């Protein structure tokens, strides 16, 4: 399996973090800490499903101040359509073999990007447009590969 970089989640201070709301995949709802349901509302163009609470129930909730600051007393939680797979990837990353791979990724992959940026002029694209930028990236990668081949051949004798 592969390992992707982890982006940290920063919840708003004073409000419940998303993990306090339990997801029921069979009913496709979130359940708030007070036991109320947040039902599916819509899906954004970015692939995030929105789950919304009933504002009438939330207005009289004792946990409202810890839940939302919205004026209409409605809690909205977003869930990516691939969230289930993202969770599997997270568990892979936290496993023993995932930690080893992640350490290796930092040594090899990030180093390659750093070399591209610092040694091969990839900090800024010299040309405009997707096609031209892609061409510059491919030429940079080709240079790096040729350097690796030359180093390997020099070691062989």
C-alpha positions as CSV (number, residue, x, y, z in Angstrom):
1,X,0.0,0.0,0.0
2,X,1.0,3.6,-0.5
3,X,1.4,6.4,2.0
4,X,0.2,9.9,1.4
5,X,1.0,13.0,3.4
6,X,-1.1,13.9,6.4
7,X,-2.8,17.3,6.8
8,X,-3.6,18.3,10.3
9,X,-7.2,19.2,11.2
10,X,-7.5,22.3,13.4
11,X,-11.0,22.6,15.1
12,X,-12.3,25.9,16.2
13,X,-11.6,26.6,19.9
14,X,-14.6,26.2,22.2
15,X,-16.5,24.1,19.7
16,X,-16.9,20.3,19.5
17,X,-14.4,18.8,16.9
18,X,-15.9,16.8,14.1
19,X,-14.9,13.5,15.7
20,X,-17.3,14.1,18.6
21,X,-20.1,13.6,16.0
22,X,-20.6,9.9,15.3
23,X,-21.2,8.8,11.7
24,X,-23.8,6.1,11.0
25,X,-22.9,4.7,7.6
26,X,-26.1,2.5,7.4
27,X,-28.4,5.5,7.9
28,X,-26.1,8.0,6.3
29,X,-26.4,10.5,9.2
30,X,-24.2,12.1,11.9
31,X,-25.3,12.0,15.5
32,X,-24.4,15.0,17.7
33,X,-23.1,14.7,21.3
34,X,-26.7,15.4,22.5
35,X,-28.1,12.5,20.4
36,X,-29.8,14.5,17.6
37,X,-29.4,13.6,13.9
38,X,-27.7,15.6,11.3
39,X,-29.2,14.5,7.9
40,X,-27.7,14.6,4.5
41,X,-28.5,17.9,2.7
42,X,-26.4,18.2,-0.5
43,X,-23.1,17.5,-2.2
44,X,-20.7,20.3,-3.2
45,X,-18.9,20.5,-6.4
46,X,-15.7,19.6,-4.6
47,X,-17.2,16.2,-3.5
48,X,-18.1,17.1,0.1
49,X,-21.5,15.9,1.4
50,X,-23.2,18.3,3.8
51,X,-25.1,17.1,6.8
52,X,-27.3,19.6,8.6
53,X,-29.1,19.6,12.0
54,X,-32.7,20.7,12.6
55,X,-32.4,24.4,13.7
56,X,-35.6,24.1,15.8
57,X,-34.1,21.3,17.9
58,X,-30.7,23.0,18.2
59,X,-32.2,26.3,19.4
60,X,-33.2,24.7,22.7
61,X,-30.2,22.4,23.0
62,X,-28.0,22.9,26.2
63,X,-24.9,22.2,24.2
64,X,-25.5,24.8,21.5
65,X,-22.6,27.1,22.6
66,X,-20.2,24.2,22.3
67,X,-21.7,23.1,18.9
68,X,-22.1,26.0,16.6
69,X,-22.0,29.8,16.4
70,X,-24.3,30.1,13.4
71,X,-27.1,32.7,13.7
72,X,-29.8,30.2,12.6
73,X,-28.7,27.6,15.2
74,X,-27.9,25.0,12.6
75,X,-24.8,22.7,12.7
76,X,-23.3,21.8,9.3
77,X,-20.7,19.0,9.0
78,X,-19.0,18.1,5.7
79,X,-17.8,14.6,4.7
80,X,-15.9,13.9,1.6
81,X,-17.4,11.3,-0.7
82,X,-14.2,9.3,-0.3
83,X,-14.0,9.6,3.5
84,X,-14.3,5.9,4.0
85,X,-11.2,5.3,1.9
86,X,-9.3,8.2,3.5
87,X,-9.9,6.5,6.9
88,X,-8.4,3.3,5.5
89,X,-5.4,5.2,4.3
90,X,-5.1,6.9,7.7
91,X,-5.1,3.5,9.5
92,X,-2.5,2.2,7.0
93,X,-0.3,5.3,7.8
94,X,-0.6,4.7,11.5
95,X,0.3,1.0,11.2
96,X,3.8,-0.2,11.9
97,X,4.6,-0.8,8.2
98,X,3.0,2.5,7.3
99,X,5.2,4.4,9.7
100,X,8.3,2.8,8.1
101,X,7.1,3.7,4.6
102,X,6.3,7.3,5.7
103,X,9.8,7.7,7.1
104,X,11.2,6.4,3.8
105,X,8.9,8.8,1.9
106,X,10.3,11.8,3.8
107,X,13.9,10.7,2.9
108,X,13.4,9.9,-0.8
109,X,10.3,11.8,-2.2
110,X,10.6,15.1,-0.4
111,X,14.4,15.1,-1.1
112,X,13.7,14.8,-4.8
113,X,11.3,17.8,-4.7
114,X,13.8,19.8,-2.7
115,X,16.5,19.1,-5.3
116,X,14.2,20.0,-8.1
117,X,13.4,23.3,-6.5
118,X,16.9,24.3,-5.3
119,X,19.2,22.7,-7.8
120,X,17.2,22.6,-11.0
121,X,15.3,25.9,-11.1
122,X,11.8,24.5,-10.3
123,X,11.1,27.2,-7.7
124,X,9.3,29.2,-10.4
125,X,8.1,28.1,-13.8
126,X,9.9,30.0,-16.5
127,X,7.1,29.6,-19.0
128,X,3.3,30.2,-18.8
129,X,0.5,27.8,-19.5
130,X,-0.1,24.2,-18.3
131,X,1.5,22.6,-21.3
132,X,4.7,24.6,-20.9
133,X,4.9,24.2,-17.2
134,X,4.4,20.4,-17.6
135,X,7.2,20.4,-20.1
136,X,9.6,22.2,-17.7
137,X,8.7,19.7,-14.9
138,X,9.3,16.7,-17.3
139,X,12.7,18.1,-18.4
140,X,13.7,18.6,-14.8
141,X,12.7,15.0,-13.9
142,X,14.7,13.8,-16.9
143,X,17.8,15.7,-15.7
144,X,17.4,14.2,-12.2
145,X,17.1,10.7,-13.7
146,X,20.2,11.2,-15.9
147,X,22.2,12.3,-12.8
148,X,21.0,9.2,-11.0
149,X,22.0,7.0,-13.9
150,X,25.4,8.7,-14.2
151,X,26.0,8.2,-10.4
152,X,25.1,4.6,-10.6
153,X,27.3,3.9,-13.7
154,X,30.2,5.7,-12.0
155,X,29.8,3.3,-9.0
156,X,29.9,0.3,-11.3
157,X,33.3,1.3,-12.7
